[in-house]
């Protein structure tokens, strides 16, 4: 019987009926952190695909992580969008719930896609056609509605991984270089130049500029900026973002480089 996954999942008793001795229960996985999961069936094989499960409901995350480990995957978990944005670089594939407590899953998907080609499968209770379209437009490779069968999830994971393997060689760990008019940003070397002139940026200024420039035409909400640049989507941090935007505009030589969208956030511009 195929297990059906939903926001609250209780394993079916029939799943464990077997003539073989009962398997030990999986240990609880702390969904509030991004870290390796210790499976009860031994360590995953060398070279196993590392799956990041982004799910705020701990019971759902525990059940899914447990079954992924049984099928030979290495696993990590994140309970918030901010944790996913910090921890995605260690993963080979991401299973992303769209309903997270701090950031909308679409924002998280766009943020990861802006700097990485990692396969992303949205796993969500949102079942409308519009939600699916918006998620695919945000950069998701596939879309799976809860409740779903675990075998279907495995098949979809294998399909997106096959497509990912035939893509061109992976970019450096720092992500793709960004060119926006005369502005050039290399996240691997953490350098930025304007008209060939190096910009002297602090770490946060560089991260903020790279985030904006990697999504041209998109308005990046303040909350997403706080999550990706300051690892904090909860506290307002006063005028932290505004202060850094102001110093960046000064170093870029024009306020037109960063456009304020009142009540929403900021987007990259061009003088």
SEDREN-609260 format. One record per residue (C-alpha): residue number from 1; x, y, z. Coordinates in nm, 3 decimals, always signed. Layout:
REM residues N
NODE  resi     east    north       up
NODE   NUM        X        Y        Z
...
***
This chain:
REM residues 271
NODE  resi     east    north       up
NODE     1   +0.000   +0.000   +0.000
NODE     2   +0.146   +0.331   -0.103
NODE     3   +0.189   +0.581   +0.179
NODE     4   +0.002   +0.905   +0.124
NODE     5   +0.177   +1.221   +0.242
NODE     6   -0.004   +1.525   +0.378
NODE     7   +0.070   +1.803   +0.624
NODE     8   +0.004   +1.562   +0.909
NODE     9   +0.103   +1.207   +0.823
NODE    10   +0.052   +0.893   +1.029
NODE    11   +0.221   +0.579   +0.889
NODE    12   -0.026   +0.312   +0.793
NODE    13   -0.001   -0.002   +1.012
NODE    14   -0.036   -0.221   +0.700
NODE    15   +0.289   -0.089   +0.561
NODE    16   +0.494   -0.283   +0.816
NODE    17   +0.321   -0.622   +0.786
NODE    18   +0.589   -0.865   +0.685
NODE    19   +0.727   -1.210   +0.768
NODE    20   +1.063   -1.046   +0.835
NODE    21   +1.149   -0.910   +1.184
NODE    22   +1.018   -0.562   +1.250
NODE    23   +1.257   -0.283   +1.155
NODE    24   +1.357   -0.033   +1.423
NODE    25   +1.177   +0.299   +1.426
NODE    26   +1.351   +0.599   +1.276
NODE    27   +1.491   +0.854   +1.519
NODE    28   +1.324   +1.192   +1.551
NODE    29   +1.467   +1.450   +1.311
NODE    30   +1.499   +1.807   +1.439
NODE    31   +1.313   +1.989   +1.162
NODE    32   +1.410   +2.327   +1.307
NODE    33   +1.767   +2.293   +1.185
NODE    34   +1.952   +2.228   +0.865
NODE    35   +2.179   +1.935   +0.930
NODE    36   +2.250   +1.573   +0.846
NODE    37   +1.988   +1.319   +0.944
NODE    38   +2.104   +1.010   +1.133
NODE    39   +1.911   +0.718   +0.979
NODE    40   +1.838   +0.401   +1.174
NODE    41   +1.928   +0.187   +0.873
NODE    42   +2.293   +0.290   +0.861
NODE    43   +2.471   +0.566   +0.675
NODE    44   +2.371   +0.630   +0.313
NODE    45   +2.600   +0.480   +0.048
NODE    46   +2.897   +0.680   -0.073
NODE    47   +2.792   +0.926   -0.340
NODE    48   +2.424   +0.914   -0.240
NODE    49   +2.205   +1.198   -0.363
NODE    50   +2.164   +1.458   -0.087
NODE    51   +1.801   +1.570   -0.055
NODE    52   +1.703   +1.884   +0.135
NODE    53   +1.347   +1.853   +0.267
NODE    54   +1.196   +2.196   +0.336
NODE    55   +0.889   +2.127   +0.549
NODE    56   +0.766   +2.317   +0.857
NODE    57   +0.555   +2.032   +0.995
NODE    58   +0.790   +1.807   +1.193
NODE    59   +0.578   +1.491   +1.168
NODE    60   +0.557   +1.524   +0.790
NODE    61   +0.930   +1.594   +0.767
NODE    62   +1.018   +1.298   +0.993
NODE    63   +0.812   +1.050   +0.790
NODE    64   +0.949   +1.171   +0.457
NODE    65   +1.311   +1.178   +0.574
NODE    66   +1.270   +0.829   +0.718
NODE    67   +1.151   +0.681   +0.387
NODE    68   +1.410   +0.868   +0.178
NODE    69   +1.689   +0.725   +0.395
NODE    70   +1.545   +0.374   +0.351
NODE    71   +1.571   +0.421   -0.025
NODE    72   +1.937   +0.518   -0.016
NODE    73   +1.921   +0.898   -0.010
NODE    74   +2.123   +1.123   +0.217
NODE    75   +1.890   +1.375   +0.380
NODE    76   +1.884   +1.715   +0.544
NODE    77   +1.589   +1.917   +0.672
NODE    78   +1.485   +2.279   +0.701
NODE    79   +1.173   +2.409   +0.875
NODE    80   +1.180   +2.767   +0.742
NODE    81   +1.252   +2.951   +0.421
NODE    82   +1.550   +3.126   +0.577
NODE    83   +1.708   +2.791   +0.667
NODE    84   +1.648   +2.665   +0.314
NODE    85   +1.814   +2.971   +0.163
NODE    86   +2.116   +2.918   +0.390
NODE    87   +2.145   +2.542   +0.350
NODE    88   +2.055   +2.467   -0.012
NODE    89   +2.414   +2.470   -0.141
NODE    90   +2.483   +2.137   +0.031
NODE    91   +2.196   +1.963   -0.148
NODE    92   +2.163   +1.781   -0.481
NODE    93   +1.783   +1.810   -0.490
NODE    94   +1.526   +2.011   -0.292
NODE    95   +1.175   +1.908   -0.191
NODE    96   +1.011   +2.241   -0.112
NODE    97   +0.685   +2.296   +0.074
NODE    98   +0.533   +2.629   -0.033
NODE    99   +0.359   +2.702   +0.299
NODE   100   +0.643   +2.803   +0.531
NODE   101   +0.616   +3.007   +0.851
NODE   102   +0.852   +3.290   +0.754
NODE   103   +0.867   +3.319   +0.374
NODE   104   +0.634   +3.218   +0.095
NODE   105   +0.772   +2.913   -0.083
NODE   106   +0.762   +3.097   -0.416
NODE   107   +1.005   +3.356   -0.276
NODE   108   +1.234   +3.079   -0.155
NODE   109   +1.218   +2.907   -0.494
NODE   110   +1.305   +3.228   -0.678
NODE   111   +1.587   +3.302   -0.434
NODE   112   +1.748   +2.960   -0.481
NODE   113   +1.696   +2.959   -0.856
NODE   114   +1.864   +3.298   -0.890
NODE   115   +2.196   +3.153   -0.773
NODE   116   +2.170   +2.781   -0.844
NODE   117   +2.049   +2.522   -1.097
NODE   118   +1.966   +2.268   -0.825
NODE   119   +1.659   +2.056   -0.907
NODE   120   +1.357   +2.175   -0.707
NODE   121   +1.031   +1.985   -0.665
NODE   122   +0.748   +2.178   -0.499
NODE   123   +0.557   +1.953   -0.260
NODE   124   +0.247   +2.137   -0.146
NODE   125   -0.121   +2.128   -0.057
NODE   126   -0.186   +2.412   -0.303
NODE   127   -0.370   +2.238   -0.584
NODE   128   -0.491   +2.514   -0.817
NODE   129   -0.365   +2.551   -1.172
NODE   130   -0.255   +2.907   -1.095
NODE   131   -0.039   +2.791   -0.801
NODE   132   +0.126   +2.532   -1.024
NODE   133   +0.194   +2.786   -1.299
NODE   134   +0.335   +3.043   -1.057
NODE   135   +0.561   +2.783   -0.898
NODE   136   +0.698   +2.662   -1.231
NODE   137   +0.754   +3.022   -1.336
NODE   138   +0.943   +3.079   -1.009
NODE   139   +1.190   +2.809   -1.112
NODE   140   +1.054   +2.481   -0.978
NODE   141   +1.132   +2.176   -1.194
NODE   142   +0.820   +1.986   -1.090
NODE   143   +0.505   +2.025   -0.880
NODE   144   +0.347   +1.757   -0.661
NODE   145   +0.022   +1.805   -0.469
NODE   146   -0.034   +1.657   -0.121
NODE   147   -0.141   +1.394   -0.043
NODE   148   +0.071   +1.192   -0.284
NODE   149   +0.213   +0.843   -0.318
NODE   150   +0.575   +0.796   -0.214
NODE   151   +0.651   +0.590   -0.526
NODE   152   +0.529   +0.877   -0.742
NODE   153   +0.758   +1.114   -0.554
NODE   154   +1.055   +0.881   -0.611
NODE   155   +0.975   +0.863   -0.983
NODE   156   +0.958   +1.241   -1.011
NODE   157   +1.285   +1.280   -0.820
NODE   158   +1.458   +1.035   -1.054
NODE   159   +1.318   +1.218   -1.356
NODE   160   +1.441   +1.564   -1.253
NODE   161   +1.779   +1.420   -1.153
NODE   162   +1.815   +1.260   -1.497
NODE   163   +1.743   +1.594   -1.660
NODE   164   +1.990   +1.768   -1.430
NODE   165   +2.269   +1.521   -1.515
NODE   166   +2.253   +1.602   -1.885
NODE   167   +2.280   +1.977   -1.828
NODE   168   +2.610   +2.160   -1.894
NODE   169   +2.884   +2.138   -1.633
NODE   170   +2.791   +2.283   -1.296
NODE   171   +2.882   +2.637   -1.208
NODE   172   +3.138   +2.710   -0.937
NODE   173   +3.020   +2.675   -0.577
NODE   174   +2.965   +3.049   -0.550
NODE   175   +2.702   +3.046   -0.826
NODE   176   +2.676   +3.203   -1.172
NODE   177   +2.846   +3.529   -1.260
NODE   178   +2.600   +3.813   -1.314
NODE   179   +2.624   +4.085   -1.579
NODE   180   +2.386   +4.381   -1.566
NODE   181   +2.492   +4.651   -1.811
NODE   182   +2.836   +4.777   -1.702
NODE   183   +2.796   +4.600   -1.366
NODE   184   +2.972   +4.264   -1.331
NODE   185   +2.942   +4.041   -1.023
NODE   186   +3.138   +3.719   -0.968
NODE   187   +2.999   +3.539   -0.660
NODE   188   +3.273   +3.274   -0.670
NODE   189   +3.551   +3.531   -0.640
NODE   190   +3.319   +3.769   -0.449
NODE   191   +3.420   +4.060   -0.670
NODE   192   +3.209   +4.332   -0.832
NODE   193   +3.314   +4.581   -1.098
NODE   194   +3.142   +4.879   -1.258
NODE   195   +3.276   +4.984   -1.600
NODE   196   +3.577   +4.767   -1.520
NODE   197   +3.645   +4.949   -1.192
NODE   198   +3.649   +4.730   -0.878
NODE   199   +3.388   +4.816   -0.616
NODE   200   +3.497   +4.815   -0.252
NODE   201   +3.199   +4.642   -0.089
NODE   202   +3.145   +4.495   +0.255
NODE   203   +3.025   +4.135   +0.278
NODE   204   +2.661   +4.236   +0.330
NODE   205   +2.676   +4.502   +0.058
NODE   206   +2.809   +4.243   -0.186
NODE   207   +2.541   +3.988   -0.091
NODE   208   +2.266   +4.249   -0.124
NODE   209   +2.389   +4.372   -0.463
NODE   210   +2.427   +4.016   -0.592
NODE   211   +2.076   +3.924   -0.476
NODE   212   +1.920   +4.222   -0.656
NODE   213   +2.129   +4.193   -0.973
NODE   214   +2.069   +3.819   -1.008
NODE   215   +1.694   +3.882   -1.046
NODE   216   +1.666   +4.176   -1.288
NODE   217   +1.315   +4.316   -1.322
NODE   218   +1.201   +4.143   -1.001
NODE   219   +1.107   +4.332   -0.688
NODE   220   +1.273   +4.155   -0.393
NODE   221   +1.063   +4.188   -0.075
NODE   222   +1.235   +4.321   +0.234
NODE   223   +1.162   +4.000   +0.421
NODE   224   +1.335   +3.792   +0.155
NODE   225   +1.635   +4.028   +0.164
NODE   226   +1.657   +3.987   +0.541
NODE   227   +1.638   +3.608   +0.506
NODE   228   +1.903   +3.575   +0.235
NODE   229   +2.147   +3.847   +0.336
NODE   230   +2.105   +3.859   +0.714
NODE   231   +1.976   +3.502   +0.776
NODE   232   +1.679   +3.651   +0.957
NODE   233   +1.328   +3.671   +0.817
NODE   234   +1.161   +3.749   +1.147
NODE   235   +1.297   +4.066   +1.305
NODE   236   +1.250   +4.396   +1.120
NODE   237   +1.609   +4.508   +1.197
NODE   238   +1.505   +4.875   +1.185
NODE   239   +1.655   +5.049   +0.884
NODE   240   +1.931   +4.794   +0.821
NODE   241   +1.829   +4.728   +0.462
NODE   242   +1.775   +5.098   +0.385
NODE   243   +2.116   +5.188   +0.527
NODE   244   +2.294   +4.928   +0.313
NODE   245   +2.097   +5.032   +0.006
NODE   246   +2.207   +5.392   +0.068
NODE   247   +2.576   +5.303   +0.093
NODE   248   +2.551   +5.083   -0.215
NODE   249   +2.396   +5.365   -0.417
NODE   250   +2.686   +5.588   -0.312
NODE   251   +2.947   +5.334   -0.416
NODE   252   +2.768   +5.272   -0.748
NODE   253   +2.760   +5.647   -0.810
NODE   254   +2.386   +5.678   -0.870
NODE   255   +2.065   +5.621   -0.675
NODE   256   +1.911   +5.481   -0.995
NODE   257   +2.104   +5.155   -0.957
NODE   258   +1.870   +5.040   -0.679
NODE   259   +1.501   +5.127   -0.709
NODE   260   +1.279   +5.142   -0.401
NODE   261   +0.929   +4.998   -0.448
NODE   262   +0.745   +5.157   -0.158
NODE   263   +0.584   +4.912   +0.082
NODE   264   +0.735   +4.609   -0.094
NODE   265   +1.111   +4.606   -0.136
NODE   266   +1.381   +4.685   -0.392
NODE   267   +1.487   +4.595   -0.746
NODE   268   +1.800   +4.648   -0.950
NODE   269   +1.786   +4.946   -1.185
NODE   270   +2.020   +5.115   -1.430
NODE   271   +2.116   +5.485   -1.457
***
